[in-house]
Amino acid sequence: ATQLGCARGRTGAPLAASIRGVGPAGVQSTARILAPQAIDVIGAGRIATTTVYAVVRNLIEGHFTAAVYPVNPNIERLLGLPCATTIEAIDGPVDVAVLAIPAEQCIDAVDACARKGVRGLVVISSGFAEVGAEGLALQRALLLRAPRGGMPVVRPNSFGVSSTAPARSPHAPRAPHTPTPRRPPRQPRR
């Protein structure tokens, strides 16, 4: 089983508290984010020191086995992967979209994700409630709109998500390192 464990958002709140739109199908909704078949990264860029570059690199180096689609209309390839110009230009389904774009562009991106049939969002973009009333209004709009499109949300300005469970576990945080696979607990010595 996939665990949310000690993963924390930027505010320090446990990740489980950061997921919105989970509703009665909580486990299935969370599984959409933690065990996707395909992830797109909206706002992917070439600058190796940026957060969004780290997200794409972590998905590749973390041995995520499903499809990864960087989205940026100004780049043809990123880390060996072809870039789509928009999420709607991606051939095939996308389970999770990572939003790494300016906050003011996120609402349009949420609408595009809903049209595409995306099943969950991870918003690492900043510029929401942490910057004041205008950002708070954007955050509220995003957190209301995404679930209407059927997408649970790991809330804005999050650290991303990471799972050490086997198979198609994404490692898409802003962190510079990939986690090691989860191992069974050690047996106590006698």
Accessible surface in RSA format (square Angstrom, percent):
REM  Atomic radii and reference values for relative SASA: ProtOr
REM  Chains: A
REM  Algorithm: Lee & Richards
REM  Probe-radius: 1.40
REM  Slices: 20
REM RES _ NUM      All-atoms   Total-Side   Main-Chain    Non-polar    All polar
REM                ABS   REL    ABS   REL    ABS   REL    ABS   REL    ABS   REL
RES ALA A   1   122.92 113.0  61.70  95.2  61.22 139.3  78.26 110.2  44.65 118.3
RES THR A   2    56.46  40.2  27.60  28.0  28.86  68.8  11.20  15.0  45.26  68.4
RES GLN A   3   120.34  67.3 102.89  75.2  17.44  41.5  28.67  61.0  91.66  69.5
RES LEU A   4    41.89  23.3  32.09  23.0   9.81  24.7  34.05  23.9   7.84  21.1
RES GLY A   5    61.44  75.8   0.00   N/A  61.44  75.8  36.36  99.8  25.08  56.2
RES CYS A   6   111.32  84.2  94.95 105.9  16.37  38.5  38.88  98.5  72.43  78.1
RES ALA A   7    32.69  30.1  19.53  30.1  13.17  29.9  30.63  43.1   2.06   5.5
RES ARG A   8   124.65  52.3 110.58  56.4  14.06  33.5  38.94  53.2  85.71  51.9
RES GLY A   9     9.05  11.2   0.00   N/A   9.05  11.2   3.50   9.6   5.55  12.4
RES ARG A  10   139.95  58.8 100.60  51.3  39.35  93.7  22.03  30.1 117.92  71.5
RES THR A  11   127.17  90.4  87.64  88.8  39.53  94.2  88.75 119.2  38.42  58.1
RES GLY A  12    36.79  45.4   0.00   N/A  36.79  45.4  27.63  75.8   9.16  20.5
RES ALA A  13    36.73  33.8  30.15  46.5   6.58  15.0  35.78  50.4   0.95   2.5
RES PRO A  14    63.45  46.2  63.36  57.8   0.09   0.3  63.45  52.4   0.00   0.0
RES LEU A  15     3.36   1.9   2.47   1.8   0.89   2.2   2.47   1.7   0.89   2.4
RES ALA A  16    58.40  53.7  43.12  66.5  15.28  34.8  44.20  62.2  14.21  37.6
RES ALA A  17    45.84  42.1  34.93  53.9  10.91  24.8  44.14  62.2   1.70   4.5
RES SER A  18     2.80   2.4   2.56   3.4   0.24   0.5   0.25   0.5   2.55   3.6
RES ILE A  19     9.92   5.6   2.39   1.8   7.53  18.1   2.39   1.7   7.53  20.4
RES ARG A  20    89.25  37.5  87.59  44.6   1.66   4.0  31.91  43.6  57.34  34.7
RES GLY A  21    39.71  49.0   0.00   N/A  39.71  49.0  13.43  36.9  26.27  58.8
RES VAL A  22    36.53  24.0  30.33  27.5   6.20  14.9  30.33  26.4   6.20  16.8
RES GLY A  23    53.35  65.8   0.00   N/A  53.35  65.8  32.85  90.2  20.50  45.9
RES PRO A  24   152.10 110.8 109.07  99.4  43.03 156.4 123.02 101.6  29.08 180.7
RES ALA A  25    45.70  42.0  35.69  55.1  10.02  22.8  45.61  64.2   0.09   0.2
RES GLY A  26    17.75  21.9   0.00   N/A  17.75  21.9  14.56  39.9   3.20   7.2
RES VAL A  27   130.74  86.0 124.37 112.6   6.37  15.4 127.39 110.7   3.35   9.1
RES GLN A  28   127.74  71.4 123.53  90.3   4.21  10.0  41.81  89.0  85.93  65.2
RES SER A  29     5.80   4.9   5.80   7.7   0.00   0.0   0.00   0.0   5.80   8.1
RES THR A  30    22.66  16.1  22.66  23.0   0.00   0.0  13.92  18.7   8.73  13.2
RES ALA A  31    46.19  42.5  40.17  62.0   6.03  13.7  44.63  62.9   1.56   4.1
RES ARG A  32    65.47  27.5  56.77  28.9   8.71  20.7  13.18  18.0  52.29  31.7
RES ILE A  33     0.41   0.2   0.00   0.0   0.41   1.0   0.00   0.0   0.41   1.1
RES LEU A  34     4.22   2.4   3.57   2.6   0.65   1.6   3.57   2.5   0.65   1.8
RES ALA A  35    50.81  46.7  38.71  59.7  12.10  27.5  38.71  54.5  12.10  32.1
RES PRO A  36     1.79   1.3   0.00   0.0   1.79   6.5   1.79   1.5   0.00   0.0
RES GLN A  37   100.96  56.5  95.03  69.4   5.93  14.1  48.20 102.6  52.75  40.0
RES ALA A  38     6.70   6.2   6.70  10.3   0.00   0.0   6.70   9.4   0.00   0.0
RES ILE A  39     2.05   1.2   2.05   1.5   0.00   0.0   2.05   1.5   0.00   0.0
RES ASP A  40     0.00   0.0   0.00   0.0   0.00   0.0   0.00   0.0   0.00   0.0
RES VAL A  41     0.00   0.0   0.00   0.0   0.00   0.0   0.00   0.0   0.00   0.0
RES ILE A  42    17.68  10.1  17.68  13.2   0.00   0.0  17.68  12.7   0.00   0.0
RES GLY A  43    21.07  26.0   0.00   N/A  21.07  26.0  11.33  31.1   9.74  21.8
RES ALA A  44     0.00   0.0   0.00   0.0   0.00   0.0   0.00   0.0   0.00   0.0
RES GLY A  45    14.21  17.5   0.00   N/A  14.21  17.5  14.21  39.0   0.00   0.0
RES ARG A  46   149.53  62.8 132.37  67.5  17.16  40.9  47.72  65.2 101.81  61.7
RES ILE A  47   117.01  66.6 111.98  83.4   5.03  12.1 116.76  84.1   0.25   0.7
RES ALA A  48    61.94  56.9  47.78  73.7  14.16  32.2  47.78  67.3  14.16  37.5
RES THR A  49   130.46  92.8  93.96  95.3  36.50  87.0  84.70 113.8  45.76  69.2
RES THR A  50    48.45  34.5  41.49  42.1   6.96  16.6  46.35  62.3   2.10   3.2
RES THR A  51    50.32  35.8  41.69  42.3   8.63  20.6  18.50  24.9  31.82  48.1
RES VAL A  52    16.03  10.5  15.19  13.8   0.84   2.0  15.19  13.2   0.84   2.3
RES TYR A  53    32.34  15.1  32.34  18.4   0.00   0.0   8.42   6.3  23.92  29.5
RES ALA A  54     9.25   8.5   9.25  14.3   0.00   0.0   9.25  13.0   0.00   0.0
RES VAL A  55     0.00   0.0   0.00   0.0   0.00   0.0   0.00   0.0   0.00   0.0
RES VAL A  56     0.00   0.0   0.00   0.0   0.00   0.0   0.00   0.0   0.00   0.0
RES ARG A  57    50.21  21.1  50.14  25.6   0.07   0.2  22.17  30.3  28.04  17.0
RES ASN A  58     0.46   0.3   0.46   0.4   0.00   0.0   0.00   0.0   0.46   0.4
RES LEU A  59     0.05   0.0   0.00   0.0   0.05   0.1   0.05   0.0   0.00   0.0
RES ILE A  60    68.60  39.0  54.14  40.3  14.46  34.9  59.11  42.6   9.49  25.8
RES GLU A  61    94.03  54.0  82.05  62.1  11.98  28.5  35.27  68.2  58.76  48.0
RES GLY A  62    23.82  29.4   0.00   N/A  23.82  29.4   4.69  12.9  19.13  42.8
RES HIS A  63   147.61  80.7 135.99  94.5  11.63  29.7  96.97  99.9  50.64  58.9
RES PHE A  64    16.77   8.4   0.47   0.3  16.30  42.4   0.65   0.4  16.12  46.1
RES THR A  65    95.13  67.7  62.03  62.9  33.10  78.9  65.02  87.3  30.11  45.5
RES ALA A  66    16.97  15.6   0.72   1.1  16.25  37.0   7.82  11.0   9.15  24.2
RES ALA A  67    39.16  36.0  24.61  38.0  14.55  33.1  35.29  49.7   3.87  10.2
RES VAL A  68    19.15  12.6   7.53   6.8  11.62  28.0   7.53   6.5  11.62  31.5
RES TYR A  69    59.27  27.7  59.23  33.7   0.05   0.1  37.83  28.4  21.44  26.4
RES PRO A  70     0.11   0.1   0.11   0.1   0.00   0.0   0.11   0.1   0.00   0.0
RES VAL A  71     6.68   4.4   5.78   5.2   0.89   2.1   5.78   5.0   0.89   2.4
RES ASN A  72    23.32  16.1  22.61  21.8   0.71   1.7   1.23   2.9  22.09  21.4
RES PRO A  73    92.57  67.5  68.05  62.0  24.52  89.1  68.13  56.2  24.45 151.9
RES ASN A  74   123.81  85.4  97.68  94.4  26.13  62.9  32.16  77.4  91.65  88.6
RES ILE A  75    16.26   9.3   7.75   5.8   8.51  20.5  10.82   7.8   5.44  14.8
RES GLU A  76   153.06  87.9 141.25 106.9  11.81  28.1  57.48 111.2  95.59  78.0
RES ARG A  77   137.34  57.7 124.89  63.7  12.45  29.6  60.15  82.2  77.19  46.8
RES LEU A  78     5.68   3.2   3.77   2.7   1.91   4.8   5.68   4.0   0.00   0.0
RES LEU A  79    70.74  39.4  36.30  26.0  34.44  86.6  48.33  33.9  22.41  60.3
RES GLY A  80    52.42  64.6   0.00   N/A  52.42  64.6  32.27  88.6  20.15  45.1
RES LEU A  81    43.68  24.3  43.68  31.2   0.00   0.0  43.68  30.7   0.00   0.0
RES PRO A  82    84.87  61.9  80.36  73.3   4.51  16.4  80.37  66.4   4.50  28.0
RES CYS A  83    19.09  14.4   0.00   0.0  19.09  44.9   0.61   1.5  18.49  19.9
RES ALA A  84    18.02  16.6   8.81  13.6   9.21  21.0  16.60  23.4   1.42   3.8
RES THR A  85    76.98  54.8  72.67  73.7   4.32  10.3  58.01  77.9  18.98  28.7
RES THR A  86    68.81  48.9  65.88  66.8   2.94   7.0  62.15  83.5   6.66  10.1
RES ILE A  87     5.39   3.1   3.39   2.5   2.00   4.8   3.39   2.4   2.00   5.4
RES GLU A  88    81.50  46.8  58.13  44.0  23.36  55.6  25.87  50.0  55.62  45.4
RES ALA A  89    62.71  57.7  25.84  39.9  36.87  83.9  37.72  53.1  24.98  66.2
RES ILE A  90     9.79   5.6   0.90   0.7   8.89  21.4   4.76   3.4   5.03  13.7
RES ASP A  91   133.79  93.7 121.37 120.8  12.42  29.4  38.25  90.0  95.55  95.3
RES GLY A  92    38.08  47.0   0.00   N/A  38.08  47.0  27.63  75.8  10.45  23.4
RES PRO A  93   112.62  82.1 104.32  95.1   8.30  30.2 110.25  91.0   2.37  14.8
RES VAL A  94     2.07   1.4   0.00   0.0   2.07   5.0   0.00   0.0   2.07   5.6
RES ASP A  95    16.05  11.2  16.05  16.0   0.00   0.0   4.03   9.5  12.02  12.0
RES VAL A  96     1.74   1.1   1.74   1.6   0.00   0.0   1.74   1.5   0.00   0.0
RES ALA A  97     0.00   0.0   0.00   0.0   0.00   0.0   0.00   0.0   0.00   0.0
RES VAL A  98     0.69   0.5   0.69   0.6   0.00   0.0   0.69   0.6   0.00   0.0
RES LEU A  99     0.00   0.0   0.00   0.0   0.00   0.0   0.00   0.0   0.00   0.0
RES ALA A 100    21.56  19.8   4.52   7.0  17.05  38.8   8.69  12.2  12.87  34.1
RES ILE A 101    22.80  13.0  15.18  11.3   7.61  18.4  20.17  14.5   2.63   7.1
RES PRO A 102    67.22  49.0  55.57  50.7  11.65  42.3  66.60  55.0   0.62   3.8
RES ALA A 103     5.18   4.8   3.09   4.8   2.08   4.7   3.09   4.4   2.08   5.5
RES GLU A 104   122.00  70.0 102.15  77.3  19.85  47.3  52.41 101.4  69.60  56.8
RES GLN A 105    90.61  50.7  87.15  63.7   3.46   8.2  28.97  61.7  61.64  46.8
RES CYS A 106     0.00   0.0   0.00   0.0   0.00   0.0   0.00   0.0   0.00   0.0
RES ILE A 107    24.03  13.7  24.03  17.9   0.00   0.0  24.03  17.3   0.00   0.0
RES ASP A 108   105.41  73.8 100.90 100.4   4.51  10.7  30.21  71.1  75.20  75.0
RES ALA A 109    11.55  10.6   4.81   7.4   6.74  15.3  10.93  15.4   0.62   1.6
RES VAL A 110     0.71   0.5   0.71   0.6   0.00   0.0   0.71   0.6   0.00   0.0
RES ASP A 111    41.09  28.8  38.76  38.6   2.33   5.5  13.92  32.8  27.17  27.1
RES ALA A 112    13.79  12.7  13.79  21.3   0.00   0.0  13.79  19.4   0.00   0.0
RES CYS A 113     0.00   0.0   0.00   0.0   0.00   0.0   0.00   0.0   0.00   0.0
RES ALA A 114    39.32  36.2  22.45  34.6  16.88  38.4  22.98  32.4  16.35  43.3
RES ARG A 115   160.60  67.4 121.24  61.8  39.35  93.7  75.06 102.6  85.54  51.8
RES LYS A 116    47.94  23.4  24.80  15.2  23.14  55.1  13.99  12.6  33.95  36.2
RES GLY A 117    45.09  55.6   0.00   N/A  45.09  55.6  31.78  87.2  13.31  29.8
RES VAL A 118     3.50   2.3   0.00   0.0   3.50   8.4   0.00   0.0   3.50   9.5
RES ARG A 119   114.57  48.1 114.16  58.2   0.41   1.0  28.92  39.5  85.65  51.9
RES GLY A 120     0.00   0.0   0.00   N/A   0.00   0.0   0.00   0.0   0.00   0.0
RES LEU A 121     0.00   0.0   0.00   0.0   0.00   0.0   0.00   0.0   0.00   0.0
RES VAL A 122     0.11   0.1   0.11   0.1   0.00   0.0   0.11   0.1   0.00   0.0
RES VAL A 123     0.00   0.0   0.00   0.0   0.00   0.0   0.00   0.0   0.00   0.0
RES ILE A 124     4.86   2.8   2.14   1.6   2.72   6.6   2.14   1.5   2.72   7.4
RES SER A 125     7.85   6.6   0.29   0.4   7.56  17.4   7.85  16.7   0.00   0.0
RES SER A 126    60.79  51.4  50.37  67.2  10.42  24.0  13.51  28.8  47.28  66.2
RES GLY A 127    22.00  27.1   0.00   N/A  22.00  27.1  17.23  47.3   4.76  10.7
RES PHE A 128     0.09   0.0   0.09   0.1   0.00   0.0   0.09   0.1   0.00   0.0
RES ALA A 129    40.45  37.2  24.37  37.6  16.08  36.6  24.39  34.4  16.06  42.5
RES GLU A 130    91.63  52.6  48.18  36.5  43.44 103.4  56.67 109.6  34.96  28.5
RES VAL A 131    99.77  65.7  62.17  56.3  37.60  90.6  70.51  61.3  29.25  79.3
RES GLY A 132    35.66  44.0   0.00   N/A  35.66  44.0  33.89  93.0   1.78   4.0
RES ALA A 133    87.24  80.2  68.88 106.3  18.36  41.8  71.95 101.3  15.29  40.5
RES GLU A 134   146.82  84.3 136.17 103.0  10.65  25.3  56.99 110.2  89.83  73.3
RES GLY A 135     1.83   2.3   0.00   N/A   1.83   2.3   1.08   3.0   0.75   1.7
RES LEU A 136    60.71  33.8  60.71  43.4   0.00   0.0  60.71  42.6   0.00   0.0
RES ALA A 137    60.47  55.6  50.82  78.4   9.65  21.9  55.34  77.9   5.13  13.6
RES LEU A 138    41.15  22.9  39.78  28.5   1.37   3.4  41.09  28.9   0.05   0.1
RES GLN A 139    20.88  11.7  20.88  15.3   0.00   0.0   0.46   1.0  20.42  15.5
RES ARG A 140   145.02  60.9 142.94  72.9   2.08   5.0  47.36  64.7  97.67  59.2
RES ALA A 141    38.41  35.3  30.24  46.7   8.17  18.6  36.64  51.6   1.77   4.7
RES LEU A 142     0.00   0.0   0.00   0.0   0.00   0.0   0.00   0.0   0.00   0.0
RES LEU A 143    27.21  15.2  19.76  14.1   7.45  18.7  19.76  13.9   7.45  20.1
RES LEU A 144   108.02  60.2 104.02  74.4   4.00  10.1 105.36  74.0   2.66   7.2
RES ARG A 145    93.94  39.4  92.26  47.0   1.68   4.0  15.72  21.5  78.22  47.4
RES ALA A 146     0.00   0.0   0.00   0.0   0.00   0.0   0.00   0.0   0.00   0.0
RES PRO A 147    47.02  34.3  29.52  26.9  17.50  63.6  31.48  26.0  15.54  96.6
RES ARG A 148   188.25  79.0 147.49  75.2  40.76  97.0  66.78  91.3 121.47  73.6
RES GLY A 149    32.72  40.4   0.00   N/A  32.72  40.4  16.43  45.1  16.29  36.5
RES GLY A 150    41.23  50.8   0.00   N/A  41.23  50.8  36.53 100.3   4.70  10.5
RES MET A 151     0.60   0.3   0.13   0.1   0.47   1.1   0.29   0.2   0.31   0.4
RES PRO A 152     2.05   1.5   1.81   1.7   0.24   0.9   1.81   1.5   0.24   1.5
RES VAL A 153     0.00   0.0   0.00   0.0   0.00   0.0   0.00   0.0   0.00   0.0
RES VAL A 154     0.00   0.0   0.00   0.0   0.00   0.0   0.00   0.0   0.00   0.0
RES ARG A 155    61.13  25.7  61.13  31.2   0.00   0.0  21.95  30.0  39.18  23.7
RES PRO A 156    11.02   8.0   0.00   0.0  11.02  40.1   0.00   0.0  11.02  68.5
RES ASN A 157    19.11  13.2  17.56  17.0   1.55   3.7   6.61  15.9  12.51  12.1
RES SER A 158     2.25   1.9   0.53   0.7   1.72   4.0   2.25   4.8   0.00   0.0
RES PHE A 159    79.92  40.0  79.68  49.4   0.23   0.6  79.68  48.3   0.23   0.7
RES GLY A 160     5.79   7.1   0.00   N/A   5.79   7.1   0.15   0.4   5.64  12.6
RES VAL A 161     4.97   3.3   3.22   2.9   1.75   4.2   4.97   4.3   0.00   0.0
RES SER A 162    37.59  31.8  24.76  33.0  12.82  29.5  22.27  47.4  15.32  21.5
RES SER A 163     9.96   8.4   1.10   1.5   8.86  20.4   3.47   7.4   6.49   9.1
RES THR A 164    46.19  32.9  35.56  36.0  10.63  25.3  25.52  34.3  20.66  31.2
RES ALA A 165    13.59  12.5   7.76  12.0   5.83  13.3   7.76  10.9   5.83  15.4
RES PRO A 166   109.65  79.9  90.18  82.2  19.46  70.8 102.09  84.3   7.56  47.0
RES ALA A 167    85.30  78.4  50.83  78.4  34.47  78.4  66.74  94.0  18.56  49.2
RES ARG A 168    95.84  40.2  93.93  47.9   1.91   4.5  10.43  14.3  85.41  51.8
RES SER A 169    14.24  12.0   8.21  11.0   6.03  13.9   4.77  10.2   9.47  13.3
RES PRO A 170     0.20   0.1   0.20   0.2   0.00   0.0   0.20   0.2   0.00   0.0
RES HIS A 171     8.95   4.9   8.75   6.1   0.20   0.5   8.75   9.0   0.20   0.2
RES ALA A 172     0.61   0.6   0.61   0.9   0.00   0.0   0.61   0.9   0.00   0.0
RES PRO A 173     5.00   3.6   5.00   4.6   0.00   0.0   5.00   4.1   0.00   0.0
RES ARG A 174    44.92  18.9  31.32  16.0  13.60  32.4  13.45  18.4  31.47  19.1
RES ALA A 175    19.74  18.2  18.83  29.1   0.91   2.1  19.74  27.8   0.00   0.0
RES PRO A 176    91.53  66.7  77.96  71.1  13.57  49.3  79.26  65.4  12.27  76.3
RES HIS A 177   139.73  76.4 131.92  91.7   7.82  20.0  93.04  95.9  46.69  54.3
RES THR A 178    48.96  34.8  29.06  29.5  19.90  47.4   3.16   4.2  45.80  69.2
RES PRO A 179    52.50  38.3  26.07  23.8  26.44  96.1  37.26  30.8  15.24  94.7
RES THR A 180    93.15  66.3  85.57  86.7   7.58  18.1  61.50  82.6  31.65  47.8
RES PRO A 181    97.53  71.1  89.97  82.0   7.56  27.5  93.98  77.6   3.54  22.0
RES ARG A 182   100.08  42.0  70.86  36.1  29.22  69.6  47.59  65.0  52.49  31.8
RES ARG A 183   173.81  73.0 153.92  78.5  19.89  47.4  58.72  80.2 115.09  69.8
RES PRO A 184   116.97  85.2  98.22  89.5  18.75  68.2 105.11  86.8  11.86  73.7
RES PRO A 185   116.14  84.6  98.72  90.0  17.42  63.3 109.92  90.7   6.23  38.7
RES ARG A 186   223.75  93.9 195.87  99.8  27.87  66.4  77.75 106.3 146.00  88.5
RES GLN A 187   151.53  84.7 132.79  97.0  18.75  44.6  59.63 126.9  91.90  69.7
RES PRO A 188   113.03  82.4  91.99  83.9  21.04  76.5 103.48  85.4   9.54  59.3
RES ARG A 189   232.68  97.7 198.07 101.0  34.61  82.4  80.80 110.4 151.88  92.1
RES ARG A 190   277.94 116.7 198.33 101.1  79.61 189.5 107.87 147.4 170.06 103.1
END  Absolute sums over single chains surface
CHAIN  1 A    10111.6       7816.6       2294.9       5777.4       4334.2
END  Absolute sums over all chains
TOTAL         10111.6       7816.6       2294.9       5777.4       4334.2
